[in-house]
Amino acid sequence: MSHLVVIGGTKGLGRAFVESLSGEFDAVTVLARSVPATADQTGPHYFSADAANPESLLTGLEQTFVRGGAFTAMALFQQFRGSSSPWEGKLATTLTASKLALDFFALHAAPTGDKAAVLLTSNASRLACEEQDEGYHAAKTGLLGLCRYYANRLGAQGIRVNCVSPGTVLKEENQQHFLRDTELHKLLQEIIPLRRMGTAAEVASAIRFLLSPQASFITGQELVVDGGASLQSQESLGRALLRRQRAKSAPSTPDKTS
């Protein structure tokens, strides 16, 4: 029996991932601080757990194991959403919680078959993003090291560990922002090599792939899902922005047909 555990699957990319599932796993359990009111018995089972609190997280994982049985897959989306102590909160929620979850997975994994975990990192693990603070950058960068460490450590148990690093993508929480700020939306489309923004569903597809038997010999890797945005050099981006600025400020050509 396959059992997927999702931590932080009620908001953002985590929710999009859970909603994208269509029978790949016999059982799906979601751990989150708040259980959605719309949860029903036919879909994933939800347990309340606070990833920033080790005792709460471990209690939730124990409940998950008792109800759903041995783990075969795990997807980690948890984000610190508090306002106090953001540095400590982001490190605790992102790094400490991921370590505890992976250790628990190792102890409660199915004895045979392909098993996999995916950590959600970010382009802030490699790039400086001014819209995010130092705690976010440190935590997301730390996940890359954690991924490589656990991929090596858990490989003998048949547990694969990988990372997915999305760029800025359209999801339910930010879609209206980009629809209103059409200039920013257009600019992002122009500087992304694929000439469009990605979607939460596309990130979910990458995660499902890494959790599937199709990725059975892939471990310790970072899969970047950003449409190629991080491939470009600073000079290339600078030149693209300069061309755009010059095009906007250039005087219009007079009509010579009259």
KAQUIGI-V371853 format. One record per backbone hydrogen bond with DSSP energy under -0.5 kcal/mol. NH is the residue of the N-H (numbers start at 0). CO is the residue of the C=O. E is the energy in kcal/mol with one decimal. If there is no record, write none. Layout:
# KAQUIGI-V371853
nh=NH co=CO e=E
nh=NH co=CO e=E
This chain:
# KAQUIGI-V371853
nh=3 co=26 e=-2.8
nh=4 co=72 e=-2.3
nh=5 co=28 e=-3.1
nh=6 co=74 e=-2.5
nh=7 co=5 e=-0.6
nh=7 co=30 e=-3.4
nh=8 co=30 e=-0.5
nh=13 co=10 e=-1.1
nh=14 co=10 e=-1.3
nh=15 co=11 e=-2.0
nh=16 co=12 e=-2.3
nh=17 co=13 e=-2.4
nh=18 co=14 e=-2.7
nh=19 co=15 e=-1.0
nh=19 co=16 e=-0.6
nh=20 co=16 e=-0.7
nh=20 co=17 e=-1.0
nh=26 co=1 e=-1.8
nh=28 co=3 e=-2.8
nh=29 co=44 e=-3.1
nh=30 co=5 e=-3.1
nh=31 co=29 e=-0.5
nh=31 co=46 e=-1.9
nh=38 co=35 e=-1.6
nh=42 co=39 e=-0.7
nh=44 co=27 e=-2.6
nh=46 co=29 e=-2.5
nh=48 co=31 e=-2.1
nh=50 co=48 e=-0.7
nh=52 co=49 e=-1.8
nh=53 co=51 e=-0.6
nh=56 co=49 e=-0.6
nh=56 co=52 e=-2.6
nh=57 co=53 e=-2.7
nh=58 co=54 e=-2.2
nh=59 co=55 e=-2.3
nh=60 co=56 e=-2.4
nh=61 co=57 e=-2.3
nh=62 co=58 e=-2.3
nh=63 co=59 e=-2.1
nh=64 co=60 e=-2.4
nh=65 co=61 e=-2.5
nh=66 co=62 e=-2.2
nh=67 co=63 e=-2.9
nh=68 co=64 e=-2.1
nh=70 co=107 e=-2.6
nh=71 co=2 e=-2.5
nh=72 co=2 e=-1.8
nh=73 co=115 e=-1.8
nh=74 co=4 e=-2.4
nh=75 co=117 e=-2.6
nh=76 co=6 e=-3.1
nh=76 co=74 e=-0.6
nh=77 co=6 e=-0.7
nh=80 co=78 e=-0.6
nh=88 co=84 e=-3.0
nh=89 co=85 e=-2.5
nh=90 co=86 e=-2.0
nh=91 co=87 e=-2.5
nh=92 co=88 e=-2.7
nh=93 co=89 e=-2.2
nh=94 co=89 e=-0.5
nh=94 co=90 e=-1.6
nh=95 co=90 e=-2.0
nh=96 co=91 e=-2.1
nh=97 co=93 e=-0.7
nh=98 co=94 e=-2.5
nh=99 co=95 e=-2.5
nh=100 co=96 e=-2.5
nh=101 co=97 e=-2.6
nh=102 co=98 e=-2.4
nh=103 co=99 e=-2.2
nh=104 co=100 e=-2.5
nh=105 co=101 e=-2.3
nh=106 co=102 e=-1.5
nh=107 co=103 e=-1.6
nh=109 co=70 e=-2.6
nh=114 co=157 e=-1.7
nh=115 co=71 e=-1.8
nh=116 co=159 e=-2.6
nh=117 co=73 e=-2.3
nh=118 co=161 e=-2.5
nh=119 co=75 e=-1.8
nh=120 co=118 e=-0.9
nh=120 co=163 e=-2.4
nh=122 co=165 e=-1.3
nh=124 co=121 e=-1.9
nh=125 co=122 e=-1.4
nh=126 co=122 e=-2.3
nh=128 co=126 e=-0.6
nh=129 co=127 e=-0.6
nh=131 co=128 e=-2.2
nh=136 co=132 e=-1.9
nh=137 co=133 e=-2.6
nh=138 co=134 e=-2.5
nh=139 co=135 e=-2.6
nh=140 co=136 e=-2.3
nh=141 co=137 e=-2.2
nh=142 co=138 e=-1.4
nh=143 co=139 e=-0.8
nh=143 co=140 e=-0.9
nh=144 co=140 e=-1.1
nh=145 co=141 e=-2.4
nh=146 co=142 e=-2.7
nh=147 co=143 e=-2.0
nh=148 co=144 e=-2.4
nh=149 co=145 e=-2.7
nh=150 co=146 e=-2.3
nh=151 co=147 e=-1.8
nh=152 co=148 e=-2.5
nh=153 co=149 e=-3.0
nh=154 co=150 e=-0.6
nh=156 co=153 e=-1.4
nh=157 co=154 e=-2.0
nh=158 co=153 e=-1.8
nh=159 co=114 e=-2.9
nh=159 co=157 e=-0.6
nh=161 co=116 e=-2.2
nh=162 co=220 e=-3.1
nh=163 co=118 e=-2.3
nh=164 co=222 e=-2.6
nh=165 co=163 e=-0.6
nh=166 co=224 e=-2.0
nh=168 co=166 e=-0.6
nh=169 co=197 e=-3.1
nh=173 co=170 e=-1.0
nh=174 co=170 e=-1.7
nh=177 co=173 e=-1.8
nh=178 co=174 e=-1.9
nh=179 co=175 e=-2.1
nh=180 co=176 e=-2.6
nh=181 co=179 e=-1.7
nh=184 co=180 e=-2.3
nh=185 co=181 e=-2.6
nh=186 co=182 e=-2.3
nh=187 co=183 e=-2.7
nh=188 co=184 e=-1.9
nh=189 co=185 e=-1.8
nh=190 co=186 e=-1.9
nh=191 co=187 e=-1.3
nh=193 co=226 e=-1.2
nh=194 co=191 e=-2.9
nh=197 co=167 e=-0.6
nh=199 co=169 e=-2.1
nh=202 co=198 e=-1.5
nh=203 co=199 e=-2.5
nh=204 co=200 e=-1.8
nh=205 co=201 e=-1.5
nh=206 co=202 e=-2.0
nh=207 co=203 e=-2.6
nh=208 co=204 e=-2.1
nh=209 co=205 e=-2.0
nh=210 co=206 e=-1.6
nh=211 co=207 e=-0.7
nh=211 co=208 e=-1.2
nh=214 co=211 e=-1.9
nh=215 co=212 e=-1.7
nh=217 co=214 e=-2.0
nh=218 co=216 e=-0.5
nh=219 co=160 e=-3.4
nh=222 co=162 e=-2.9
nh=222 co=220 e=-0.5
nh=223 co=221 e=-0.7
nh=224 co=164 e=-2.3
nh=225 co=223 e=-0.6
nh=228 co=225 e=-1.7
nh=230 co=227 e=-1.8
nh=231 co=228 e=-0.9
nh=236 co=232 e=-2.3
nh=237 co=233 e=-2.8
nh=238 co=234 e=-2.7
nh=239 co=235 e=-2.2
nh=240 co=236 e=-2.5
nh=241 co=237 e=-2.3
nh=242 co=238 e=-2.6
nh=243 co=239 e=-2.0
nh=244 co=240 e=-2.4
nh=245 co=241 e=-2.8
nh=246 co=242 e=-2.3
nh=247 co=243 e=-1.8
nh=248 co=244 e=-1.8
nh=249 co=245 e=-1.3
nh=255 co=253 e=-0.7
